[in-house]
Every structure is written in structure tokens, then in C-alpha cells.
């Protein structure tokens, strides 16, 4: 190697040392910058015709661990969902109150039953009657308010989805733009590491919104997919759209049928114009903030509304329903029961239990007045062991009896006996079926002369509540509408008076005692749609016990949601620490590198000085 080549090589080394010094200074300056990864200079030996002629800078790379990066994306999605759920569950817990606290729902139910107890001890005292109505009104108002707040939370979740979708679209476009810039600088001497850091930060933020998978494309580009495999970013960014609904109520629920959907859905439109609904029919697990909002809007808060509806439903029917048992009858060789269905309302049940070939069976007929409501499914009652059949009464009792008979099969006949009486008979001498009992649960619509029950709680406009199914299910959203019967509010004597001929005495405690026992002693099965109990083992208890279970369940779920979020935050933090240990700038290492570069720079400078001196010597000869 001649002096000219040596000089050229030394200058190359000097320039490389300068580039290294610039990179070290940039690393040190960004040691505390979030998302910045340590950059390293890649160099290579220059050779010509098999001989080394110097050194050159190839590019600048960054220190990253792809496996940890993928793990962080996954855990950030889970953390995003758990954060949303914990936040909403905390709000819900505050609405319900702590079990037994002065403002909790179960305390309000207890205050109402205590007022009934006071009335039963002194029914003639007007103050006691006023107290019962005041507590009933406060209870109804609290249930109304809770229902309104739950629907507002669902509306907030809807708005949260809209904002998250808007943020996701901005991020997707930025990732697409960065892909283009990265490809333009791919393997240039300056590298694309800083752009890749920015893109990683965007992917992490996107992961908080919706769980994604990424794969490397050509020249450093990244392709981004949903967890279901739908492409979000390739050469161009796809776009998400959300048809936010401005008014959400108890009847507003998600459905795969467009005509029945009452809330917004998310549609992904690809760069080629293809569309896919990423919410409809989703089977695969979904995480991220968007999934958290969807879970709250379509599951948790719908269930919370169902709990309130179930409580309101139980309060109304427990106080207003009367059970009518069948009267045993015989017709020739046939045995059975006559059942008086006077006053049977839409939504009221007629239950027959019988034994067929040694097997106990139960069928629950539910009255409907609109044939479009049919058929009904077995989930219409909480009882896991009965078969539910809707019976259309709009055509009269004879047609209804024929429908019941057809549903029960040839071994049992049902006939209209007139006067609202229906007769249920077994198959007589064939002896394949024995009818064990027939009964009906009838909602009272009058205040007296029909028993001690009282329709104290009614629907909007003082309409009787009977869990009617015609048109819209009366139970859905009933919590938002439950109110105290206006006729009782106008005349408190109905709390005591249950007979007008002769008139019930002012000091008669029969009705107050019965009403109190209906709430605190009578056992009811509650729908598993409320999240209390299960389909196979529905919760059975008193009305006041159910209220306590609802409040305690919400408190428990809020605690679990918060614990899940805290645990997930620890997981994210641990992975971030591992990433930092591999990718973050270590100032001590940079200082050591600085010394090496300083030495190299000094050495190259010394080589140049020496060559200069040697050349000067030649010139002086």
C-alpha cells in the first residue's frame, strides 16, 4: 500500500470515527426518550482485487428484540381492554353503592320492607302508610336513576368506540406514511431506525386500541392485520368506520341482523374497496380498548340492565300476582283439573305438571295476544326443567285451549268450559299420563275484592305490569319505567283495604303482612340473564335477597376488574423492562464506546500526521 492509499484509508477511518461520535452523542442525548432504541453503526472493509483499500459506513441499525416487541403488543391490547373495563366497573360499583351502605340499592329495598313491617304493626296510622309510599317511590326512583345511568354508560361506551376508531384511522395512515419513508431510506448510510422507532410507538398505541398482528414486508415495511387476519396496512392503509348511534336505550342491543341492530358496528374498508364488519359474528377473542368498550356496551352493561329489570319485574309481580290452583275434576275415566283463568294477562303463565310413563314433566304456557310474538323459547322462564309454549289468546279461549291441547299431545286434552274455565284431563283408561297439578300466575289489575295482592308498582301511565311479550318485551327496560301506582298514591287506604264488601278495617294488618312476606319470605326463581345464577341452576331466593346479591355481585366484579387491570399493568411493565434492557441506551456503554472512538479518531489522525511528515520529507529531498 502506498502512502496515498494509506492516507485515503486513514481519512476513511477518521470519517467513520466522526460518524460514530455523532451516533454516540445522539444515543446519549436520547437516553431518556420514550421509545428510542440504541442505534449502532454498521461498517465494512472495502476491498478491491482482493486487497483491502479502506473502510466504509454501511448503515445504522437499532437494537430490537422482535419476540419481546410482539409480546408487548399482545399485552398492551389486553391492558387496554382491562383498563376500560376496570374504569367502567368502578363507575358501576359507585352507582350501586357498597352492600349495606346508606345509598345502596339493597338498603333502599330493606327500607321499603321495614316500612311495610311498621305498617303491619300499626296499619291504621296514616304516617306509616305515607312512609310505605315514600319508600316505595324512592325505591322506584332509584331503580329508574340506575337504569338511566347504565344507559348513559352504554352511550359513553359507544362514544368511546367512535373516538378509538378515529384514533386508529389516524395511526393506520401514519404507519402507512412511515412505511413509505422507511422504504425510501432502507439500508441507506443513515438508516431508518428513527422512523422505525416512531412506527413501533404507533403500533404499540394501535395495539392498545385493537389487538393486531404485524409481519415484515419488503424493504423494512410492516404489514398490519387484525387478530382475525383482516389487513389494516400494506401498501396503503385500510379505513375503519363506525356508525355511532346517538340515542341508546334498554332495547338498543347489538344484532347480526341489520334490521335489529340498535347500536353501532365497525366496518373495515380495504384499499381495494372491499368491506368487512369486524364486530358482526366475531368468534375469535378480541382485545384492546375497542373490545373493552364493546364488552361493556353489549355484555356487562346489558347484564346490569337485566339485573335491574329483573329486580323491578320481581317487585311488581311479587306484590301483584296471585296463584290460582286448579280444582280436581273427573270426567268418566279421565281425571284432571279445572282452572279459572279470569283476569289472565298477556305474559302470565299457566303451568301443568304431569307424569308420563313414569317421567315427571312440566309445561309452562305463556299468554300472548299477538301471534307474531310466537314461538317462545324455553329461556322465557328461569326454570331449566320446563318446556315453554306461547299460546295466542287473541282468537278466544276455545282456540287457546285447542293450542294447549295440541302442544301437550294426544294423552292430555284441554277444553274451554266457558266462564274463563279451562279443563285439563288425562287419557283415562289408557293410563299413560297422570296430571299432578295445574296452576296459573295471574297479575291483579284491581286494588281490592280479589285477594290481598296489590299492584303497587306499575308501568308507564299506570299500566299494569304483567311481563307481556306482545310487541316489545315489557320486562326489557322496565327498570327505567317502574313507578308507584297512582291510584294508591292518591289514596293510601288501599295499602290496608283489600275488601270493599264488607270494608276492611283500618287496623287490619292482613294485606301489609302479606306484602311484606311476599318480599322477604316468598321464594322466586330469577332469570340467569341477570348474571345471578346460571341456566342450569337459576338463583332462587327472596326479592330482598336478590337485591343484596345484585349489589354484592357488582362490587365483586369491580374488584376483579381492578385486580385484572393492575396485574396486567405489572405484566406490561415487566416486558417493557426487558425491552429496555435490550434496546434502551446504556450511558455507561456509550461512554466506553466514546473512549474507543476517541482512541480510533486520535490514531487515524496520527496516521495522517505521520504520512504528512513522510511526504514532506520526500518533498524536501
WOMO-V700099 format. One record per backbone hydrogen bond with DSSP energy under -0.5 kcal/mol. NH is the residue of the N-H (numbers start at 0). CO is the residue of the C=O. Records with the same first field share a line. If there is no record, write none. Layout:
NH=CO / CO
This chain:
5=1
6=2
7=3
8=4
9=5
10=6
11=7
12=8
13=9
14=10
15=11
16=12
17=13
18=14
19=15
20=16
21=17
22=18
23=19
24=20
25=21
26=22
27=23
28=24
29=25
30=27
32=29
35=32
37=582
39=60
41=58
42=40
43=55
45=53
47=50
50=47
52=45
53=45
55=43
57=41
58=41
59=187
60=39
62=37
63=61
65=63
68=64
69=65
70=66
71=67
72=68
73=69
74=70
75=71
76=72
77=73
78=74
79=75
80=76
81=77
82=78
83=79
84=80
85=81
86=82
87=83
88=84
89=85
90=86
91=87
92=88
93=89
94=90
95=91
96=92
100=97
103=100
104=95
107=103
108=104
109=105
110=106
111=107
112=108
113=109
114=110
115=111
116=112
117=113
118=114
119=115
120=116
121=117
124=121
125=123
128=124
129=125
130=126
131=127
132=128
133=129
134=130
135=131
136=132
137=133
138=134
139=135
140=136
141=137
142=138
143=139
144=140
145=141
146=142
147=143
148=144
149=145
150=146
151=147
152=148
153=149
154=150
155=151
156=152
157=153
158=154
159=155
160=156
161=157
162=158
163=159
164=160
165=161
166=162
167=163
168=164
169=165
170=166
171=167
172=168
173=169
174=170
175=171
176=172
177=173
178=174
179=175
180=176
181=177
182=178
183=179
184=180
185=181 / 182
187=184
190=187
195=191
196=192
197=193
198=194
199=195
200=196
201=197
202=198
203=199
204=200
205=201
206=202
207=203
208=204 / 205
209=205
210=286
212=224
214=222
216=220
219=216
220=217
222=214
223=232
224=212
225=229
226=210
228=225
231=223
232=223
233=235
237=231
238=268
240=266
242=264
243=241
251=248
252=250
257=255
259=256
260=256 / 257
261=252
266=240 / 264
267=275
268=238 / 266
269=267 / 273
272=269
275=267
277=265 / 275
278=265
281=278
287=76
288=207
289=208
291=287
292=288
293=289
294=290
295=291
296=292
297=293
298=294
299=294
300=295
302=298
303=299
304=300
305=301
306=302
307=303
308=304
309=305
310=306
311=307
312=308
313=309
314=310
315=311
316=312
317=313
318=314
319=315
320=316
321=441
323=321 / 439
324=322
325=437
326=337
328=335
330=333
333=330
335=328
336=423
337=326
338=421
340=338 / 419
343=340
346=366
347=344
349=364
350=438
351=362
352=436
353=360
354=433
355=353 / 358
356=354 / 431
358=355
359=357
360=353
362=351
363=386
364=349 / 362
365=388
366=347
367=390
372=369
373=370
379=376
380=377
385=382
386=361
387=385
388=363
390=365
392=367 / 390
395=392
399=395
400=396
401=397
402=398
403=399
404=400
405=401
406=402
407=403
408=404
411=408
412=424
414=422
416=414 / 420
417=420
420=417
421=338
422=414
423=336
424=412 / 422
425=334
429=426
430=427
433=354
435=352 / 433
436=352
438=350
439=323
440=348
441=321 / 439
443=319
448=497
449=450
450=497
453=318
455=453
457=482
458=462
461=458
462=458 / 459
465=463
471=469
473=467
475=472
477=474
479=476
480=477
481=477
482=457
484=455
488=484
489=485
490=486
493=490
494=491
495=492
496=492
497=495
500=501
503=498
507=504
512=508
513=509
514=510
515=511
516=512
517=513
518=514 / 515
519=515
520=516
521=516
523=540
525=538
529=526
530=527
532=530
533=536
538=531
540=523
542=518
543=518
545=541
546=542
547=543
548=544
549=545
550=546
551=547
552=548
553=549
554=550
555=551
556=552
557=553
558=554
559=555
560=556
561=557
562=558
563=559
564=560
565=561
566=562
567=563
568=564
569=565
570=566
571=567
572=568
573=569
574=570
575=571
576=572
577=573
578=574
579=575
580=576
581=577 / 578
582=578
583=579
586=584
589=585
590=586
591=587
592=588
593=589
594=590
595=591
596=592
597=593
598=594
599=595
600=596
601=597
602=598
603=599
604=600
605=601
606=602
607=603
608=604
609=605
610=606
611=607
612=608
613=609
614=610
615=611
616=612
617=613
618=614
619=615
620=616 / 617
